[in-house]
Amino acid sequence: MSIKERESELFHKWKSNRVGFVTDGVVSEQDYLNSKIKLCFVLKEVNDVHGGGWDLREFIRAGSRSQTWNNVTRWVKSINHGHDDIPWANFESISKKQRIDTLRTICAMNLKKSPGTHTTVRADFDAVVAEDKKFIKEQYEIYNPDLTICCGTGWDLRFALDLNDEQVYETSRGVKWFVNQQNKPVVMYAHPAARVQGSLLVYGLIDAVREITHNTYEPFACQ
C-alpha cells in the first residue's frame, strides 16, 4: 500500500473526531521516497480562523506562505547540502518557486488536526493530542523518516509516541534530541516562524543536525 493510500485510510477514521480536519503528510510521495534524507517536520496546528477543512499538502505544493515556510525551505536546503555551508546572502531571499521545488521532498504533519489561531491554546492542544495519540502514532509510523524536526513540539511528540521514558540527549550548544522507535534522530527545535533572527534560527538547527548526525546515522555518515 502506498503512503498516500495509508494516509487516506487513516484520515478517513480520524476526521470523524475533529471538526475542520486539516489533512497533511508527505507533500509528494515520489519525491519524498527518492530524497537522500527523508525529512519529517512536526508542527502543532494550522492557523486558520475560518475553520479548516483543507489539505496542507496541497497548500505546500502551491507555494505555501513565506512566514513559516521560508525557514523550512532554508532548513531543507542546508540539510541536503551536507556539511557545506550556504552563506546567508544566498538564503535571505526565498521565492515561491524555491519553496515549491524544495518542499516537495518533505513530510509535514500537525499533531492537532483541527485548526487553531496564531497562538496555540495550550490546554486545548494538550487535550486533543492526548485524545488522538493513537492516530498520531499511526501517522508518524507511515513515514519512517531519517530525520525528524519538531517545531516546538518535541515533548508533545515524545508523549504521543510513548517515548517519555527514553533518554533525551543534548548537543554541545544545548539543543535537545532523542531517537524514535526506529533509532532515528528527532531534534527538538523552535517553530520556523519563531520571533528569532532568521539567520540564527536557520544556522542554529543546521549546527545541531550536523553534530547529531555526524558519522552516526545512515544516510548521514556518507556525507
GUVO-13519 format. One record per residue (C-alpha): residue number from 1; residue in one letter; y, z, x. Coordinates in Angstrom, 2 decimals. Layout:
# GUVO-13519
@num: NUM; residuo: a; py: Y; pz: Z; px: X
...
This chain:
# GUVO-13519
@num: 1; residuo: m; py: 0.00; pz: 0.00; px: 0.00
@num: 2; residuo: s; py: 3.44; pz: -0.93; px: 1.38
@num: 3; residuo: i; py: 6.26; pz: 1.56; px: 1.95
@num: 4; residuo: k; py: 8.18; pz: 0.05; px: -0.96
@num: 5; residuo: e; py: 5.20; pz: 0.43; px: -3.29
@num: 6; residuo: r; py: 4.66; pz: 4.03; px: -2.22
@num: 7; residuo: e; py: 8.36; pz: 4.80; px: -2.72
@num: 8; residuo: s; py: 8.34; pz: 3.22; px: -6.18
@num: 9; residuo: e; py: 5.26; pz: 5.15; px: -7.23
@num: 10; residuo: l; py: 6.76; pz: 8.43; px: -6.04
@num: 11; residuo: f; py: 10.19; pz: 7.84; px: -7.58
@num: 12; residuo: h; py: 8.60; pz: 6.97; px: -10.93
@num: 13; residuo: k; py: 7.16; pz: 10.50; px: -11.04
@num: 14; residuo: w; py: 10.18; pz: 12.20; px: -9.50
@num: 15; residuo: k; py: 13.06; pz: 10.71; px: -11.50
@num: 16; residuo: s; py: 11.95; pz: 12.21; px: -14.83
@num: 17; residuo: n; py: 13.04; pz: 15.59; px: -13.43
@num: 18; residuo: r; py: 16.52; pz: 14.55; px: -12.28
@num: 19; residuo: v; py: 19.40; pz: 13.13; px: -14.34
@num: 20; residuo: g; py: 21.23; pz: 10.39; px: -12.44
@num: 21; residuo: f; py: 18.39; pz: 9.99; px: -9.93
@num: 22; residuo: v; py: 19.54; pz: 8.02; px: -6.86
@num: 23; residuo: t; py: 16.71; pz: 6.26; px: -5.06
@num: 24; residuo: d; py: 16.76; pz: 5.98; px: -1.28
@num: 25; residuo: g; py: 14.49; pz: 5.50; px: 1.73
@num: 26; residuo: v; py: 13.78; pz: 2.55; px: 4.00
@num: 27; residuo: v; py: 16.60; pz: 0.01; px: 3.86
@num: 28; residuo: s; py: 14.44; pz: -2.96; px: 4.93
@num: 29; residuo: e; py: 10.74; pz: -2.31; px: 5.32
@num: 30; residuo: q; py: 10.05; pz: -5.12; px: 7.77
@num: 31; residuo: d; py: 13.00; pz: -4.22; px: 9.98
@num: 32; residuo: y; py: 12.04; pz: -0.55; px: 9.94
@num: 33; residuo: l; py: 8.43; pz: -1.24; px: 10.91
@num: 34; residuo: n; py: 9.48; pz: -3.69; px: 13.62
@num: 35; residuo: s; py: 12.10; pz: -1.41; px: 15.15
@num: 36; residuo: k; py: 11.39; pz: 0.02; px: 18.59
@num: 37; residuo: i; py: 12.22; pz: 3.51; px: 17.35
@num: 38; residuo: k; py: 11.71; pz: 4.30; px: 13.67
@num: 39; residuo: l; py: 14.72; pz: 6.44; px: 12.71
@num: 40; residuo: c; py: 15.00; pz: 8.62; px: 9.62
@num: 41; residuo: f; py: 18.30; pz: 10.23; px: 8.61
@num: 42; residuo: v; py: 18.02; pz: 13.16; px: 6.21
@num: 43; residuo: l; py: 21.13; pz: 13.97; px: 4.16
@num: 44; residuo: k; py: 21.91; pz: 16.35; px: 1.30
@num: 45; residuo: e; py: 23.01; pz: 14.27; px: -1.71
@num: 46; residuo: v; py: 25.18; pz: 11.29; px: -2.61
@num: 47; residuo: n; py: 28.81; pz: 11.86; px: -3.53
@num: 48; residuo: d; py: 29.18; pz: 10.31; px: -6.98
@num: 49; residuo: v; py: 31.24; pz: 11.92; px: -9.74
@num: 50; residuo: h; py: 30.21; pz: 9.06; px: -12.06
@num: 51; residuo: g; py: 26.66; pz: 10.30; px: -12.44
@num: 52; residuo: g; py: 24.43; pz: 8.33; px: -10.07
@num: 53; residuo: g; py: 21.58; pz: 6.16; px: -11.28
@num: 54; residuo: w; py: 21.73; pz: 3.67; px: -8.41
@num: 55; residuo: d; py: 19.94; pz: 2.79; px: -5.17
@num: 56; residuo: l; py: 21.20; pz: 3.99; px: -1.79
@num: 57; residuo: r; py: 19.10; pz: 1.33; px: -0.05
@num: 58; residuo: e; py: 20.94; pz: -1.45; px: -1.86
@num: 59; residuo: f; py: 24.26; pz: 0.26; px: -1.12
@num: 60; residuo: i; py: 23.48; pz: 0.27; px: 2.62
@num: 61; residuo: r; py: 22.21; pz: -3.31; px: 2.58
@num: 62; residuo: a; py: 25.52; pz: -4.35; px: 1.00
@num: 63; residuo: g; py: 27.58; pz: -2.71; px: 3.76
@num: 64; residuo: s; py: 27.85; pz: 0.94; px: 2.64
@num: 65; residuo: r; py: 31.13; pz: 2.73; px: 3.43
@num: 66; residuo: s; py: 32.83; pz: 3.50; px: 6.72
@num: 67; residuo: q; py: 33.42; pz: 7.24; px: 6.20
@num: 68; residuo: t; py: 29.76; pz: 8.17; px: 6.59
@num: 69; residuo: w; py: 28.01; pz: 5.08; px: 7.83
@num: 70; residuo: n; py: 30.18; pz: 4.03; px: 10.77
@num: 71; residuo: n; py: 28.95; pz: 7.03; px: 12.75
@num: 72; residuo: v; py: 25.36; pz: 6.43; px: 11.68
@num: 73; residuo: t; py: 25.77; pz: 2.86; px: 12.94
@num: 74; residuo: r; py: 27.06; pz: 4.20; px: 16.26
@num: 75; residuo: w; py: 24.14; pz: 6.64; px: 16.49
@num: 76; residuo: v; py: 21.57; pz: 3.92; px: 15.82
@num: 77; residuo: k; py: 23.11; pz: 1.52; px: 18.33
@num: 78; residuo: s; py: 23.22; pz: 4.23; px: 21.01
@num: 79; residuo: i; py: 19.67; pz: 5.46; px: 20.43
@num: 80; residuo: n; py: 18.31; pz: 1.92; px: 20.52
@num: 81; residuo: h; py: 20.28; pz: 1.29; px: 23.72
@num: 82; residuo: g; py: 18.06; pz: 3.70; px: 25.63
@num: 83; residuo: h; py: 19.73; pz: 5.61; px: 28.44
@num: 84; residuo: d; py: 22.60; pz: 3.18; px: 29.00
@num: 85; residuo: d; py: 25.97; pz: 4.44; px: 27.85
@num: 86; residuo: i; py: 28.07; pz: 2.40; px: 25.44
@num: 87; residuo: p; py: 31.80; pz: 3.00; px: 26.05
@num: 88; residuo: w; py: 33.80; pz: 4.36; px: 23.12
@num: 89; residuo: a; py: 36.04; pz: 1.29; px: 23.32
@num: 90; residuo: n; py: 33.03; pz: -0.76; px: 22.15
@num: 91; residuo: f; py: 32.38; pz: 1.71; px: 19.34
@num: 92; residuo: e; py: 35.80; pz: 2.60; px: 17.98
@num: 93; residuo: s; py: 35.92; pz: -0.27; px: 15.51
@num: 94; residuo: i; py: 32.81; pz: -0.82; px: 13.38
@num: 95; residuo: s; py: 32.79; pz: -3.76; px: 10.98
@num: 96; residuo: k; py: 30.97; pz: -4.10; px: 7.68
@num: 97; residuo: k; py: 28.74; pz: -6.76; px: 9.27
@num: 98; residuo: q; py: 27.81; pz: -4.37; px: 12.08
@num: 99; residuo: r; py: 26.82; pz: -1.74; px: 9.52
@num: 100; residuo: i; py: 24.72; pz: -4.25; px: 7.59
@num: 101; residuo: d; py: 22.97; pz: -5.60; px: 10.70
@num: 102; residuo: t; py: 22.36; pz: -2.23; px: 12.33
@num: 103; residuo: l; py: 21.38; pz: -0.08; px: 9.36
@num: 104; residuo: r; py: 18.69; pz: -2.47; px: 8.11
@num: 105; residuo: t; py: 16.30; pz: -0.75; px: 10.51
@num: 106; residuo: i; py: 16.69; pz: 2.81; px: 9.26
@num: 107; residuo: c; py: 15.37; pz: 5.18; px: 6.66
@num: 108; residuo: a; py: 17.97; pz: 7.31; px: 4.85
@num: 109; residuo: m; py: 16.83; pz: 9.95; px: 2.39
@num: 110; residuo: n; py: 18.70; pz: 12.63; px: 0.47
@num: 111; residuo: l; py: 16.92; pz: 15.89; px: -0.23
@num: 112; residuo: k; py: 18.67; pz: 16.21; px: -3.59
@num: 113; residuo: k; py: 18.29; pz: 13.02; px: -5.62
@num: 114; residuo: s; py: 20.77; pz: 13.92; px: -8.35
@num: 115; residuo: p; py: 24.38; pz: 13.21; px: -7.28
@num: 116; residuo: g; py: 26.96; pz: 15.74; px: -6.24
@num: 117; residuo: t; py: 30.61; pz: 15.68; px: -5.25
@num: 118; residuo: h; py: 32.42; pz: 15.63; px: -1.93
@num: 119; residuo: t; py: 31.48; pz: 19.28; px: -1.30
@num: 120; residuo: t; py: 27.90; pz: 20.38; px: -1.91
@num: 121; residuo: v; py: 27.46; pz: 23.33; px: -4.26
@num: 122; residuo: r; py: 25.05; pz: 25.30; px: -2.13
@num: 123; residuo: a; py: 23.33; pz: 27.28; px: -4.89
@num: 124; residuo: d; py: 22.66; pz: 24.13; px: -6.95
@num: 125; residuo: f; py: 21.43; pz: 22.25; px: -3.89
@num: 126; residuo: d; py: 19.08; pz: 25.04; px: -2.81
@num: 127; residuo: a; py: 17.60; pz: 25.33; px: -6.31
@num: 128; residuo: v; py: 16.88; pz: 21.60; px: -6.53
@num: 129; residuo: v; py: 15.33; pz: 21.44; px: -3.06
@num: 130; residuo: a; py: 13.04; pz: 24.35; px: -3.95
@num: 131; residuo: e; py: 12.01; pz: 22.71; px: -7.23
@num: 132; residuo: d; py: 11.48; pz: 19.27; px: -5.63
@num: 133; residuo: k; py: 9.83; pz: 20.48; px: -2.45
@num: 134; residuo: k; py: 6.53; pz: 18.72; px: -3.13
@num: 135; residuo: f; py: 8.26; pz: 15.40; px: -3.78
@num: 136; residuo: i; py: 10.47; pz: 15.70; px: -0.69
@num: 137; residuo: k; py: 7.44; pz: 16.34; px: 1.50
@num: 138; residuo: e; py: 5.60; pz: 13.38; px: 0.00
@num: 139; residuo: q; py: 8.54; pz: 11.06; px: 0.55
@num: 140; residuo: y; py: 9.07; pz: 12.09; px: 4.15
@num: 141; residuo: e; py: 5.39; pz: 11.57; px: 4.92
@num: 142; residuo: i; py: 5.63; pz: 7.95; px: 3.78
@num: 143; residuo: y; py: 7.86; pz: 7.04; px: 6.73
@num: 144; residuo: n; py: 6.20; pz: 8.62; px: 9.80
@num: 145; residuo: p; py: 9.46; pz: 8.33; px: 11.78
@num: 146; residuo: d; py: 9.55; pz: 8.50; px: 15.57
@num: 147; residuo: l; py: 12.80; pz: 10.48; px: 15.41
@num: 148; residuo: t; py: 14.44; pz: 12.32; px: 12.52
@num: 149; residuo: i; py: 18.13; pz: 13.22; px: 12.46
@num: 150; residuo: c; py: 19.02; pz: 15.98; px: 10.00
@num: 151; residuo: c; py: 22.63; pz: 15.52; px: 8.95
@num: 152; residuo: g; py: 23.47; pz: 19.13; px: 8.10
@num: 153; residuo: t; py: 20.01; pz: 19.53; px: 6.57
@num: 154; residuo: g; py: 17.85; pz: 20.86; px: 9.42
@num: 155; residuo: w; py: 16.95; pz: 24.23; px: 7.91
@num: 156; residuo: d; py: 16.53; pz: 22.64; px: 4.47
@num: 157; residuo: l; py: 14.05; pz: 20.05; px: 5.74
@num: 158; residuo: r; py: 12.10; pz: 22.75; px: 7.59
@num: 159; residuo: f; py: 11.83; pz: 24.64; px: 4.30
@num: 160; residuo: a; py: 10.79; pz: 21.56; px: 2.35
@num: 161; residuo: l; py: 8.10; pz: 20.67; px: 4.91
@num: 162; residuo: d; py: 6.78; pz: 24.25; px: 5.13
@num: 163; residuo: l; py: 7.75; pz: 24.47; px: 8.80
@num: 164; residuo: n; py: 9.86; pz: 27.64; px: 8.65
@num: 165; residuo: d; py: 7.41; pz: 29.49; px: 10.88
@num: 166; residuo: e; py: 7.32; pz: 26.79; px: 13.57
@num: 167; residuo: q; py: 9.30; pz: 27.12; px: 16.79
@num: 168; residuo: v; py: 12.91; pz: 25.98; px: 16.96
@num: 169; residuo: y; py: 13.94; pz: 24.64; px: 20.35
@num: 170; residuo: e; py: 17.43; pz: 24.21; px: 21.77
@num: 171; residuo: t; py: 18.90; pz: 21.68; px: 24.19
@num: 172; residuo: s; py: 20.85; pz: 22.82; px: 27.23
@num: 173; residuo: r; py: 24.03; pz: 22.24; px: 25.21
@num: 174; residuo: g; py: 22.85; pz: 24.18; px: 22.18
@num: 175; residuo: v; py: 21.62; pz: 21.52; px: 19.74
@num: 176; residuo: k; py: 18.61; pz: 22.85; px: 17.83
@num: 177; residuo: w; py: 15.49; pz: 20.81; px: 17.13
@num: 178; residuo: f; py: 11.86; pz: 21.17; px: 16.12
@num: 179; residuo: v; py: 8.79; pz: 18.98; px: 15.72
@num: 180; residuo: n; py: 7.30; pz: 17.79; px: 12.45
@num: 181; residuo: q; py: 3.65; pz: 17.71; px: 11.39
@num: 182; residuo: q; py: 3.13; pz: 14.57; px: 13.49
@num: 183; residuo: n; py: 4.61; pz: 16.31; px: 16.56
@num: 184; residuo: k; py: 7.67; pz: 14.04; px: 16.45
@num: 185; residuo: p; py: 11.17; pz: 15.44; px: 17.16
@num: 186; residuo: v; py: 13.55; pz: 16.43; px: 14.39
@num: 187; residuo: v; py: 17.15; pz: 17.02; px: 15.50
@num: 188; residuo: m; py: 19.29; pz: 19.49; px: 13.57
@num: 189; residuo: y; py: 22.77; pz: 17.98; px: 13.71
@num: 190; residuo: a; py: 26.02; pz: 17.63; px: 11.78
@num: 191; residuo: h; py: 26.80; pz: 15.28; px: 8.91
@num: 192; residuo: p; py: 28.13; pz: 11.93; px: 10.17
@num: 193; residuo: a; py: 31.36; pz: 12.45; px: 8.20
@num: 194; residuo: a; py: 31.95; pz: 15.95; px: 9.58
@num: 195; residuo: r; py: 35.56; pz: 16.78; px: 10.45
@num: 196; residuo: v; py: 34.99; pz: 16.30; px: 14.16
@num: 197; residuo: q; py: 36.49; pz: 13.75; px: 16.51
@num: 198; residuo: g; py: 34.30; pz: 10.66; px: 16.19
@num: 199; residuo: s; py: 33.51; pz: 10.26; px: 19.87
@num: 200; residuo: l; py: 32.44; pz: 13.91; px: 20.18
@num: 201; residuo: l; py: 30.21; pz: 13.62; px: 17.11
@num: 202; residuo: v; py: 28.57; pz: 10.45; px: 18.42
@num: 203; residuo: y; py: 28.01; pz: 11.38; px: 22.05
@num: 204; residuo: g; py: 27.00; pz: 14.94; px: 21.18
@num: 205; residuo: l; py: 24.00; pz: 13.63; px: 19.28
@num: 206; residuo: i; py: 23.15; pz: 10.99; px: 21.86
@num: 207; residuo: d; py: 23.23; pz: 13.58; px: 24.64
@num: 208; residuo: a; py: 20.83; pz: 15.79; px: 22.65
@num: 209; residuo: v; py: 18.46; pz: 12.93; px: 21.78
@num: 210; residuo: r; py: 18.25; pz: 11.88; px: 25.41
@num: 211; residuo: e; py: 17.39; pz: 15.38; px: 26.56
@num: 212; residuo: i; py: 14.82; pz: 15.90; px: 23.80
@num: 213; residuo: t; py: 13.06; pz: 12.58; px: 24.21
@num: 214; residuo: h; py: 13.29; pz: 12.06; px: 27.97
@num: 215; residuo: n; py: 9.76; pz: 11.46; px: 29.32
@num: 216; residuo: t; py: 8.34; pz: 13.49; px: 26.44
@num: 217; residuo: y; py: 7.67; pz: 11.44; px: 23.32
@num: 218; residuo: e; py: 6.45; pz: 7.90; px: 22.83
@num: 219; residuo: p; py: 8.02; pz: 5.39; px: 22.33
@num: 220; residuo: f; py: 10.91; pz: 7.02; px: 24.22
@num: 221; residuo: a; py: 9.16; pz: 7.63; px: 27.52
@num: 222; residuo: c; py: 9.16; pz: 3.95; px: 28.39
@num: 223; residuo: q; py: 12.94; pz: 3.60; px: 28.11
